[in-house]
Amino acid sequence: MPVPFPHTDAVTSIYKPSTPDTDVTFAEHFTGLQGRFSYCGTPGELAGQLQQLFTERKWAKIYCRENQLKEFIAQAGLHLEYYESLATCDAAITAREFLVGRTGSIVMSTAQQSGRTASVYAPVHICIAYTSQLVTDIKHALAGVIQQHATMPSLITFATGPSRTADIEKTLVVGVHGPKEVFCFLVER
């Protein structure tokens, strides 16, 4: 069958050129989708903000399988009780592969220690990310995942804010099929 539109340019991006402030673009899109965004200039600032969040919410039961995050939390002086069950935890803390500025998405994969379960089953998902992991587009995130792992992981998840559905009488409901809240702490690095 002949191509219906032979003069179409399939190479040129359909999006406006990206701004140099990918972090601002990400924050705008992420918060526009009901995500809670916080910028941290240093790891010490991150520790302080996490401590404040856990204290305000009275969270003590935390799900975290990422060894580097557990070490950071311990070095920061936060005393958390880690749970292996997502069903009984207050919140889950995960790392990420990348953050996509254009969509406000957190990119995770099965190559990570926590896989995708925490971002799907936890009542609250807390993501710790670094400015070096910000990319403009989904295609850059996919290329980065392949470069980091040599092969494509079996599953890549794009989490864009809290879960939402409009299946119930065409009314948007948040937090039905996944986390009711998603926090992203972006650390300068």
Secondary structure as UniProt FT lines:
FT   TURN            6..7
FT   HELIX           22..32
FT   TURN            33..34
FT   STRAND          36..40
FT   HELIX           43..57
FT   STRAND          61..63
FT   HELIX           67..75
FT   TURN            76..77
FT   STRAND          81..82
FT   HELIX           86..88
FT   STRAND          91..94
FT   STRAND          98..100
FT   TURN            101..104
FT   STRAND          105..109
FT   TURN            110..111
FT   TURN            113..116
FT   HELIX           117..121
FT   STRAND          124..130
FT   HELIX           131..133
FT   STRAND          134..135
FT   HELIX           138..149
FT   STRAND          156..159
FT   STRAND          164..165
FT   TURN            167..170
FT   STRAND          173..174
FT   STRAND          181..187
//
